[in-house]
Amino acid sequence: SVGLELSPWESIDLRFGYRQDMASDLEDVLSAGVRYQIWRSVIEASISQSDDGNGGAIQFAWAF
């Protein structure tokens, strides 16, 4: 696995990732996400894609 997180602005983070399973027959997975924080409120959204399928998530959080 390899990942990268960039913070181009103070309240926004961009994330990118790649996973390759070398031990079994699982497909390679690409992923991307964005995180936005204003004061203590956090919203994160991410997507992933492989040959087997796609996925996504949205998370609302309170940072402390």
Secondary structure, DSSP 8 states (H G I E B T S, - for coil): -EEEEEEEETTEEEEEEEE--SSSS---EEEEEEEEEETTEEEEEEEEE-SS-EEEEEEEEE--
